[in-house]
Amino acid sequence: MAALVLTVAVAAEAADDGPSQFVRSSSRDGFTSFETGSRAYRHRDGSGPTVSLVGAVHIGDKSYYDKLVELLETHDVVLYESVLPRGAFGTGGGDDLERQRSTQDAMLFLRGLMAEFARANGTVPASLAELRAFIVGRDTRLARPLDLARVDAWGSALNYHRTGPLAFQLASLGSNASMGGRDFELDLVLDQLPARVLEKIAKASADTKHEERRDLYGELADALDTNLQVRSINYDRATWLPADLPMEELLDRLWKRGERSATLEMLSSQNGLQQGIVRFLLSLVSKSPAFKKIVIEAMGTAGAAASGRNRSGLGAVDERIILDERNDAVIEQLRALLAQTDAPKSVAIFYGAAHMGDFESTLREEFALEPAETHWFRAMAAEEWTAGKIDARIKKLQADREAMTKADPAGAYPACERVDTRIAELQERRARIQPSG
């Protein structure tokens, strides 16, 4: 492999009073790395909950994601980033009208997942358990949303049974949990897939060509010789909850304001000109250490410039929609969690690093939480040196160390320790590279 990536390094860092950075890059001895930060926040007197901001990037090494999961699993609840359809965030409401609407949204979300199952299998699932196994096998982020959607807003499990190859009945028994009734006791029933889905299934059965949905993030990960976050982390954990704005809400807000989001448009269009250009460029630089170094340094520079309120460099519309308004939805969920009588003692907000500066300001100003320890996790790195070049640098550092101790046997050890650290890092890198020819 041309660009080797070293094992994730985690280092504790003392808290300070200034605004936090959650991304950084470094380059030394032909090795360029990119790291994301996690920081815990607590009341000054130690009382109350701990809230951790765990920054992440969507593309990184598998070992990086393994270390993040180790940290997240030490928390009672994890709120994670995932823009999903309305209905994927659980049912509820302050009155029966809101409960009815949220139950309908949840049922529509499940129907959308059944449509995905039917497109792949030519039939609807025999049970919701079969649907879950299929969906989670494709994307574990949907495990908890699916589980939440299976319960209506009055606390009863939805009824489901298949009535034909492409026919089913999905029902909530309403506020009285009994068949029949009127108003809010009325049964809510879905019993067919959308016509457009049925048309696609019919066309697929007659056509051997199946259109594959291309994944721009996946193509970027391949070009950088790294992994995708969604493929590297198992989100199927009972204490991990989706916390985000529904996609429909994002689009509704743009429509009502008469605004456009270039970022959302590019990511939602599978065959747009912008994506075509990006894919062409990725094909030219695939698995290039030089390209990987450029990406790492650019991400680190952007992160350093985005301290404090963490302004992202996005356009004003994208920044407000993609960062600020989604952050507000997360904070609202955090408020609800901490207001419970059995509130969790520790909550992790697991989000893209660009969101963290705004989260930090809210934790300090509204919740009176102070930053505590910080940990850094190496997301990816680019190795430019050959084994022979690393050997030469190790040999020179060993000679420098010997010269320092000869010149000053008593006082050279602080400097020697720094040299020893660099030698150890180089030896670790050397062990990962095949011997030079």
N, C-alpha and C positions, 0 to 999 in steps of 0.2 A: 504494500500500500504506500503510495507516494507521500501522503500527508498523515503522519501518525498523530494520534491524540492521546495524551497522557491521562492517567487515572485522575479522577476528581480529587482536588485538594480542598479541604475545609479548614478554615482558620478563624479562630475567635478574634474579634476586634473590639476594643474598648469603645464604649458609647461616648458621643460628644454632643455638644449643644447645637451644632450647626445642622443645616439641612442634609439629609442623607442622600447618598448616591446608591443606586441599586444595580448598576452595571459598570464594568470597567474592563479595559484591555491592557495588556503589557507585552513588551517585546524585548527579549535579551538572548544573546548567544544563539541567534537563528531560530528562536522559538517564540511564537506569538500566540497568546491565549486570550480568551474572552470569558469573563466570570459574571455571574449574577449574585445579588445579595439577598439575604434574609435577615430581618431585624425584629426582635421582640419588643413589645411596648407594655409597660406596667404602670400602675399608680406608684407615686414616689414612696409611699409608706408600705408598699408590698401587698396591699389589700386588693380584693377584686380579681377580675380575670386578667389573663395575659392574652394579648392579641398580637399575632405575628404576621408580618407582611413578607410573603415568600415570593420573590420575583422570579420570573422564568422567561425563557425564550422558547418559541415553538419548534425550534430546530436545534439539536444538540446531540451529545454522545449518550449512549445508553447508560453508561456508568453515572453520568450527570443526573439523569432522571432517577436512577436507583437511589442516589444520595438524597435527592429532594424528597422522595417518598419516605425514606427513613425519618427525615425531620417531620414531615407532615403527620406521620403516624403517631407522633408523640402528643398530638393535639386531640382534644375531645371532638371538635367539629372542624371540618375543612370546607370553606366556601370557594368553589372553583369557577373559573371563567368558561362559559360556553353559551354562545348566542344560539338559542333554540326557538322553535315555534311556541306561540302562546299555548298554554296548556301543559308545558313540560316542567313547570315549576311548582306543581302541587295545586290542590284545590283548597278552597276556603272562602272567606268573605264575612263581612260584618252583619249581613242580613241574608234572608233566603233568596232574594233576587241575585245578589252577588254570588251566592253559593251555586245557584242554578247556572249562571253564566260560566263560572269557573269549571263546573262539571262538564258543561258542553264543550268548553275549550279542551279539557283533558281528553274527552272522547274523540274529538277531531284529531288531536295529536296522535292518539292510538290508531285511529283509522289511517293516518298518514304512514305510520310504521307498518301497518298491515298491507298498505299499497306497495311499499318497498318489498315486503316479503313476497307478495303476489307477483311482482315484476320478476323477481329472481327465481321463483319456484313454480309459477303457473297456477297457484292455488292460494287461498287464504290459510292461515295457520289453524291447526286443529284445536289449539288452546292458547291462552295468553302466555303460558309457560313456554310453549314452542316458539311463540313470537319473541319472547325475551331472549331465549337462547340464540336465536338467529341474529337479532339486532345487536346484542352485546358482543357476539362473535365478530361483528364488523366494527363496532365502536363502543368501547366500554363507558364512554362519557354518557351514553344514553341509558345506562342501567338504572341509576337512581331516578331520573325523570320518568322512566317507564313505570317503575314501582310506585312513584307518587301518583301518576295518572290513573292507576288501577283502582284507586279509592276515591269515591265521590266526596263532595264537600260536606256531606252529613256523616262521614265516617264509615260508610258501607262499601264493600267491595263491588266493583262492577260485575255484572253477569255477562258471560260471553259463551257462545257456542256457534260452531260452523253449521250452516244449513245447506251448503252446496259447495262445489269446487271454488266458486268465486262469490259465494253468498255467506252471510253471517248475521248474527244479531248481537249487538253490544248495547247493554242497557243499564241505566241507573234507576232505582225504584223511587227516587225522589225523597222528599223530607220525611215521609212516613215509613220508609224502608219496606213498603208493601206494594204489591201489584195494584195498578189502577190508581184512581184519584184525580183530583183537579188542582189547578194552580201549581203550587210548589210541591204538592204530593203527586203530581203527574209524572208518569214514567218517561224518561228520556231515552230514546231508542235511535241507534244508527244500524242500518241493515244493508248497505251497499257501498261499493267502492265508487269513487268519482268516475264519470263516463270517460274522461281522458285517460285514466289509468287502464280501464277495460280495453280501450282502443289500442293502447301501447302493448298490452299483454297479447291481444289478438294479432297485432302486427309482428311481435317478436316470435310468436309460434309459427308464423308463415315465412319469416325471414331469418336466415341463419346468421346474418350480421347483427351483432349487438354493439350499440354505441357505448364506448367506455367513457366514463366521466374522468377527465384529466385533473390531476391534483397539482396545482402550482407549487404549494408548499412541499409536496413530495419530490417534485423535480428539483427544487432548490436544495433540499436535503441531500439528494443524490449527487448534485453538483459539488456540494461541500463535503461529501463523504461522511455524512452524519445521519442522525435518525430524527424521525418526527416525534414530537411530544405525545400525540394521540396514539401512536403505535407503541410507545415505550412505557406508558403508565397504565396500570389497571385501575380504572376509576370505579370499579364495581365494589364499593365499600359503603357500608350502611351509614357511616358518619360523614360521608362526603356529599355535599349538597350543591346543586347548580345555583349560581347567583349571578344574574345578568338581566339585561333587558331582552324581552322577546324580539325576534327579528321583525315581526309585524309592527311592533311598537317603534322600532328604529325607523322603519320605512314610513310609518304613519306620521311621525314627527317631521320628517323631511318633507313629506307631501303637504302637510298643513302649513308649513312655513314657505313653501315654494322654493325649497333649497335642493341641492344635489350634492351627493357625496361621491367624489371621484374614487375614493378607496373602496367603498361598498360596491360601487358599480363594477369596478375592475374585478374584484374578488367574486362577485356573484355571476359574472359573465364568463362562461367556459370557453368561448371562442372569439372573444373580443380582440381588437387589433393590439391593445396594450399588452395583453397576456401573450399574444403571438410573438411580439418583439422580445418580451422577457424570456420566453422559452427558447427563442433563437439564440439569444445571448448566453443562456445557461448551457446550451448544447456546445457552444464554442469553448467554454471555460471549465467544462465538467471535470471534477477531481483535480483541478489545478491548485497546487500549494500557493502559488502567487495570488490567485483569485481568492482563495480562502483567507489569506493574510489581509488582503484589501478589505474583505467583508468584516473580519474581526476588528480591524483597526477603526473602520467606519462606525461600527456599532459602539465601540468603546468611546470614541470621540463624541458621538451623539449623546451617549449616556452621561459623560462628564459635563457636557453643556446643558444638560437637562436636570440639574439638581434643583433643590427647592421645590417649587410648584411643579417641576418636571414637565415644562413645556416641550412638546414632542417634535416640533418641526412640521407637523401636519398643517393643512389648511385650517382656517377658523371653523368651518362647518364640520370637517372630519374630527377636529380636536374636541369640539363640544359634544358631538354625538358619540364618537368612538371611545373617548376617554371620560369626559366629565359626567355625562348623563348616565352612562353605564356604571360609573363609580357610585353615583347617587343610589342606584338600585341595590348595589352591594351593601352600602352603608345602611340603607333602610332595613335590609335583612339582618345585618349585624345588630342594629338597635332592637329588633324583635327578639333575636336570640338572647341578648343580654338582659332583656326585660322579663324573661320567663322566671317563674319561681324556682325552677331547677336549671338555672342558666349554666351553660358549660363554663368550666374553669379556664379553658384555653381554646382559642379559635385561631385558625390560620386562614388568611386570605391569600389564595393561590392564584395569582394573576400575572399577566404580562408585566415585565419590569417597567414599562412606560407609564403604567397606572399608579405606581407606588408613591410618587411625590405628593399627589393629591390625597391619597389615602392617609399618608403620614400627617399632613396638615390637619385633617379631620380628627384623627386619633388624638392629636395634641390639643386641638382647640375645643372640640366638643366633648370628648371622653376623658380629657385630662390625663392621658396616658403618656408616659415619658419613654424615650428610646432606651433600650438596654443593650444586650449583647447582639453583635452582628456576626454572621457567618457568610463566607464566600464559597461559591461552588463553581468549578470550572466547567463551562458548557461545551467548549470546543477549543481546539488548538491546532496550529499549523507547524509542522516540523520541516525546516528548510535545510538543515545540515545533514551530511552523510555521517556514517559511523566513524569514518576516518577523521573527519573534522572535529567531531566531538572528542575522540581520543586525544587529538592534539591539544584541544583546549583543557582537558583534564590534566594532561601531562604538564602544561604550562602553569596551571593553578597549583598543582602539587609542588612544582619548583618554587613558585612564589611563596608558598606557605613555608617551605623549608628555609628560604632566605630570610623570611620575617622572624622565624624563631631563632635563627642563628644571630641576627642583628640585635634582637631584644628578647631573650628567653623569658623574662619575667612579665613583660608588658604587651606581648604580641597577641595574647589569646583572644581578646574581643574581635580583633581583625581576623584571626585564624578561624574563629567560629563562623564568621561570615563566609570565608573561603570554603570551609568544610560544607556549609549548606549548599553552596553553588556546585561543589564537586559531587555531592550526593544527588542533586537534581540532574546533573549531566549523566551520572552513572545510571540513574533510572531511565533517562531517555535512551542511553546507549544500549541498555538491555532490551529495548523494544525495537531496535533496528537491526536488520540482518547485516552481518559483516560486509564491509566494502570490498569490492573486487580488487 
